[in-house]
Amino acid sequence: MGLWQGLAYVAAETTTATNMGILAAMVPLLTVLLSALILREPPSLGGVLGGVLAFVGVTVLLGRGNPLSLLQLQVALGDALMVVAATCYALYGVMLKRWSMNLPPWVMLYAQVCFAVLFLLPPYLMGPMTPIDSQNIGLIIYAGIPASVITTFLWMRAVRQIGANQSSIFINLMPLFSALIAMAFLGEQVAGFHFTGGLLILAGVIMAQTLTRPLARGLTSDKPSNAQQ
């Protein structure tokens, strides 16, 4: 959680809010892929095909409409950081299920906050000290309470109720909200490559979530259980 939020804040310095929202839409697909690797859930047809389609969309977005520019390493630092941040958030959702603990959500959240503070304290002390004043106090309160505590609590409850894969579907709304808010408050313009890359990523995510037929049998034993016998 510390990497997801920390990298996102740093990424905002060198990329647009629209790009951040679109790249965050990779979380559902990454969740499916990481679930296959960590939770031993067999990959599905949609997961493979959707992964390829979403990867093409990411290259279009990162290359600003010219994927070949990636061969020259012409990628904005903020975009690259958002890809890493999205991977961290997807891993977080998967590990919530992998390391399920019989603890109340608020206790889990409190423990996460404590470790996140310890994790982020060294880079904070090494960075430039920004004084808290009337211009940034509102942003700090928003980032510390609604965007961190409340959303994380709701996400944990959602993962417990419907699982990481199903919960991650709702992140598909992030590109839409990000683009609308960025246009309304930041004056950002949506270019053609935003639509192309965003639609490819969204199509890949939808394909991964709907075409769930496994390509191979699970890694667990195929023997029938006692109850089936």
Phi, psi and omega in degrees: 000324178296320179290319181301307183285320182297313180294325179296318179295320178291322180297329183297343180286334187233014175213174183267160177295327178296314177299319181299318180294320181291316180293330176294339178292351176287345185303314180301315180295315178298327177297317178298315181294317180290329176297322178294322183281317188266316182271002179061032174275126184298140179295147181257167177299316179294326179296319180287308181295318179295325178296318178296315181296316179294324179297320177298318178298321179294320179295323177296317182290313182294327179274007180055043180093353180232087183302332180295339179294341178294334178294338178261013179058037179267072181236132177296139182302319181298322178295317179297319179295325179291327176296316178294319180297318179297322177296320179297319182290322176297318178297323178300314180297321180292318182288336173300324178277323182293318180251051182298127181243140181278064180232148176300146182305322181293327176292317177300316181296319179298318179296319179296319180298317181299313181290326178295321178297316179296322182290321185270350183297314180301309179296330177294317180290330180279340183273177179291136181279120179257120181291148176274123181221187184293340182278332183244357183297324179296318179294321180295317179296317180296316181293328184276332185250289182295314186282345182245297187288306186294312182294321179295319178298314180295323179295317178299318178296320180295318179297321179293326185279313188236001177092163184292318183297312182291323179296321184293342180301323185291345176292344177299341177283344184298315179301320180297309181295320181297315181295317181295315181292321180295321178291323184284319188253334183251352180069023180286146178256137179269121181267173181298322182291337174296313179296314183296307180296319180296317180293322178295316179296315181296319179297320178295320179295314180298319179298318180294330183273338185258320179272082189262008179293124182295143174285333180216162178292155182299165180281353179278174182294141179270000181289142179292148179285170178300322181294322179291323178294000000 
